[in-house]
Amino acid sequence: MAIQTEQIGSIPRPASLIRAVAEFHAARLSGAALEEEYAKALRDTFERLEQTGSPVMTDGEQTKPSFATYALAGLANLAPDGVVIPFADGHTRQLPRLTRGPFRYGVHAAQYVKAARGYTQRPIKQAVISASAMSLLYPSQGIPGYPREEFIADLVAEAEEDIRGSLLAGASNVQIDFTEARLSLKLDPTGGLLRSFVGLNNQVLESFTPEERRQIGVHVCPGGDHDSTHSADVDYAALLPELFKLNVGRFYLQMASEPDRKGVLATVKQALRPDHLVFIGVIDPISSEIETPAQVRDRILEAASIIPLEQLGTTDDCGFAPFADDVSTARETAFSKIRSRVEGTELAARELGI
């Protein structure tokens, strides 16, 4: 497409898959039967994404328990009482806590890329969790015999492998999910926590070449779970200058739901380097309203009046169901919104004469 467009990642799982996962965890469904349900969901996801005209595919995270915890599957050195993330509507999500070292991923994202290749020949984008999010697993009181410095070294190696393995498996690009970036400014308004997060993620990125970094991007948003956010009240202006210090080539920014889009876009323009590509959110997954292609077009034209066109792409504000049990958005609604993004992006390109 003349203007690049990609979805962030997650798509609501079919009701049959959600039931199957619950039955499996209750020991009432075999692993083989669950794998069949996963395969059905993946096949349906890729078929319907292709029907929307999406030029870049994702697996919709159909087989992930969540965007944040897929890497922890099967680990035996975790306790359930880790960091709690509160959302505006009062509900919470809780990360596990690491109980002993060494820290290793139970699952690397390359396996999702390899599985996806069996369903499509179009380019595949793979989302991975940030090292900074995984750093929250380490308890503040420390772990006897496993100092934080050793944990960080292990974590950086695992996060690097998650990205590199995805690229080697054939991903056209890799997106680092960094939704804790905006939340960090709510927890620490001085920006110290955010700077430490950016520094940690840059440690992971140091081992990649400039050419490889052009295939690596970062996604930020104020969270999106059960139609609620965790940090929408944090000013983007406090986040963006530090965010653009990340050594990546692609930035995926929530924008559709932002009340002052022009102001934020002006801040983005100031932070942009010539080698950056910025995908702005033109779809709000939290809203039940299905945007029209014309609405999407107008949002792109607004952005194109501020951001250099050769550095502009489009996306969704965030995933439609980052946690597997989130059914607040219907699967049909998600695909309709994606189709509107694709069609609206084409409309904007024609109007801009490209």
C-alpha positions, -999 to 999 in steps of 0.1 A, spaced: 0 0 0 11 36 -6 8 43 31 18 13 53 -8 0 76 -6 -28 103 -27 -40 132 -12 -39 166 -17 -76 174 -45 -92 194 -79 -100 181 -107 -113 202 -106 -151 204 -137 -172 192 -160 -181 220 -154 -217 213 -117 -213 219 -122 -194 252 -144 -223 264 -119 -248 252 -91 -231 272 -113 -231 303 -121 -267 299 -85 -276 294 -74 -259 326 -102 -277 344 -88 -310 331 -120 -317 311 -104 -313 277 -73 -330 263 -42 -311 250 -48 -325 215 -84 -312 215 -72 -278 226 -46 -277 198 -74 -284 173 -93 -254 186 -62 -233 184 -57 -244 147 -94 -235 139 -90 -201 155 -57 -194 136 -71 -205 103 -102 -183 107 -81 -153 119 -58 -154 89 -87 -160 64 -106 -130 78 -76 -107 80 -69 -114 43 -105 -106 35 -101 -72 51 -73 -65 26 -46 -63 54 -12 -63 37 5 -75 69 -7 -104 89 -6 -112 126 -19 -143 143 -42 -122 165 -24 -137 196 -50 -165 194 -27 -190 212 -12 -166 238 -26 -164 273 -19 -127 271 4 -103 253 25 -99 285 27 -135 299 32 -158 269 69 -161 277 62 -175 312 43 -205 301 55 -237 318 79 -219 343 81 -235 377 98 -206 395 69 -182 397 44 -172 424 11 -155 416 15 -125 440 35 -101 418 29 -65 407 -7 -54 405 -18 -31 376 -50 -12 383 -74 0 356 -96 30 356 -128 10 360 -116 -7 392 -105 -40 379 -68 -52 381 -44 -75 364 -16 -91 384 18 -103 371 35 -133 387 66 -129 409 99 -146 403 109 -169 432 144 -181 422 169 -179 394 179 -184 367 153 -165 346 145 -181 313 116 -177 289 93 -207 288 82 -198 252 99 -177 226 79 -158 200 95 -175 171 72 -204 175 42 -181 167 59 -169 135 66 -205 124 30 -215 131 16 -184 113 36 -192 82 14 -223 77 -17 -201 72 -5 -172 50 21 -161 25 17 -124 33 43 -106 55 39 -116 92 44 -91 120 53 -105 154 46 -88 188 69 -95 217 68 -83 253 93 -57 264 122 -65 287 110 -36 309 77 -54 315 94 -86 323 117 -68 348 87 -63 370 87 -100 378 118 -95 400 107 -88 436 117 -55 453 132 -74 483 155 -94 460 161 -131 457 187 -148 478 216 -161 457 202 -144 425 210 -107 426 191 -83 404 222 -77 382 223 -114 373 186 -114 366 189 -84 343 217 -101 324 195 -132 319 165 -111 310 184 -91 283 196 -123 267 161 -138 267 145 -106 253 171 -104 226 165 -140 216 127 -133 215 133 -106 189 161 -122 169 144 -156 168 113 -140 154 132 -122 126 151 -154 118 118 -173 117 106 -150 90 88 -121 107 88 -90 84 90 -69 115 89 -72 153 69 -50 176 79 -46 212 49 -40 234 58 -13 259 24 -3 274 40 1 308 58 32 294 29 56 300 20 38 332 55 44 345 49 81 345 18 76 367 38 56 391 68 79 390 60 114 377 97 124 379 104 101 349 131 81 366 112 48 361 105 56 324 142 64 318 153 32 335 128 12 313 141 29 281 176 22 292 169 -15 298 151 -19 264 181 -2 247 204 -28 263 184 -54 244 186 -34 212 223 -29 213 231 -62 198 211 -55 166 225 -38 135 210 -5 122 194 -25 94 178 -49 118 166 -21 140 146 -8 111 126 -40 113 120 -35 150 93 -12 165 78 -2 198 41 1 207 28 24 234 -8 30 246 -25 38 279 -36 1 282 -67 -15 270 -85 -42 289 -122 -48 294 -127 -14 277 -107 4 303 -72 20 305 -46 22 332 -29 55 323 -49 76 298 -47 106 322 -9 108 317 2 135 293 17 122 261 41 152 260 58 138 291 63 104 274 73 110 238 107 128 241 120 98 262 102 72 241 119 84 209 153 76 225 146 40 219 169 26 192 142 13 170 130 23 135 92 20 140 69 36 165 32 25 169 14 52 188 -22 53 202 -38 84 187 -74 78 177 -87 81 213 -64 110 221 -83 142 229 -56 165 215 -43 147 185 -28 178 168 -9 187 199 5 152 203 14 150 166 33 182 169 53 167 197 59 136 176 72 158 148 97 174 171 110 140 183 112 123 149 145 114 133 148 110 96 151 72 99 119 68 119 86 55 107 55 64 128 23 44 127 -5 65 142 -36 49 157 -67 56 136 -89 30 152 -100 30 188 -105 -6 199 -121 4 232 -150 22 214 -179 1 203 -184 24 173 -171 11 141 -152 39 124 -160 45 88 -133 46 61 -140 83 57 -134 89 94 -101 70 91 -92 90 60 -97 123 78 -76 112 108 -48 104 84 -51 136 65 -49 154 98 -17 135 107 -2 141 72 -5 178 76 20 175 105 41 144 100 62 140 68 42 116 46 72 94 39 74 87 76 37 80 82 19 47 86 -14 37 102 -24 12 129 -49 6 157 -45 23 191 -39 -10 208 -48 -47 206 -84 -57 206 -80 -83 233 -45 -83 249 -57 -108 275 -73 -140 263 -103 -137 285 -113 -102 274 -146 -104 255 -155 -67 258 -151 -64 220 -168 -87 196 -147 -106 171 -169 -93 143 -164 -57 155 -126 -61 154 -125 -73 118 -149 -45 107 -127 -19 123 -96 -34 107 -113 -33 73 -122 4 79 -86 11 87 -73 -6 55 -100 11 33 -96 45 50 -58 43 45 -63 37 8 -87 66 6 -62 89 22 -34 78 -1 -56 86 -31 -65 120 -18 -29 127 -11 -19 117 -46 3 88 -37 
